[in-house]
Amino acid sequence: MINTDACGKGSRIYGRTSDHILELTWILVDGTVARSRPIKTNTLTELKQDSGSLGNIYRQVDEIVSSIVVFGDVFSEISMRQSLY
């Protein structure tokens, strides 16, 4: 449910799932345990330097988020919630 940002019938009252998640602990198939939480830019830079799975994940997520920011600059008048996303 978290990966789809599920909200269902209660979304008007309680909001989306992402409105309530502060931190997530997850385990990769190789047994690596990691946490998703807000981080500062310098911490992200350090995490992206890792040569293992986690470094790869942080690099890919940063690339995706950066492209969304650029997309948002171009289409700032349309929010994802209003666009039937």
ChimeraX attribute file (.defattr): number of C-alpha atoms within 10 A of each C-alpha:
attribute: neighborCount
match mode: 1-to-1
recipient: residues
	/A:1	7
	/A:2	11
	/A:3	7
	/A:4	9
	/A:5	11
	/A:6	13
	/A:7	17
	/A:8	11
	/A:9	9
	/A:10	9
	/A:11	11
	/A:12	9
	/A:13	8
	/A:14	12
	/A:15	14
	/A:16	17
	/A:17	16
	/A:18	13
	/A:19	10
	/A:20	9
	/A:21	11
	/A:22	9
	/A:23	10
	/A:24	10
	/A:25	9
	/A:26	12
	/A:27	10
	/A:28	10
	/A:29	7
	/A:30	7
	/A:31	8
	/A:32	11
	/A:33	11
	/A:34	12
	/A:35	10
	/A:36	11
	/A:37	10
	/A:38	9
	/A:39	8
	/A:40	7
	/A:41	9
	/A:42	9
	/A:43	9
	/A:44	15
	/A:45	14
	/A:46	11
	/A:47	16
	/A:48	19
	/A:49	13
	/A:50	14
	/A:51	9
	/A:52	10
	/A:53	12
	/A:54	17
	/A:55	17
	/A:56	15
	/A:57	14
	/A:58	18
	/A:59	17
	/A:60	13
	/A:61	13
	/A:62	15
	/A:63	11
	/A:64	11
	/A:65	11
	/A:66	12
	/A:67	12
	/A:68	12
	/A:69	12
	/A:70	11
	/A:71	11
	/A:72	14
	/A:73	10
	/A:74	10
	/A:75	10
	/A:76	11
	/A:77	9
	/A:78	10
	/A:79	11
	/A:80	10
	/A:81	7
	/A:82	8
	/A:83	7
	/A:84	6
	/A:85	6
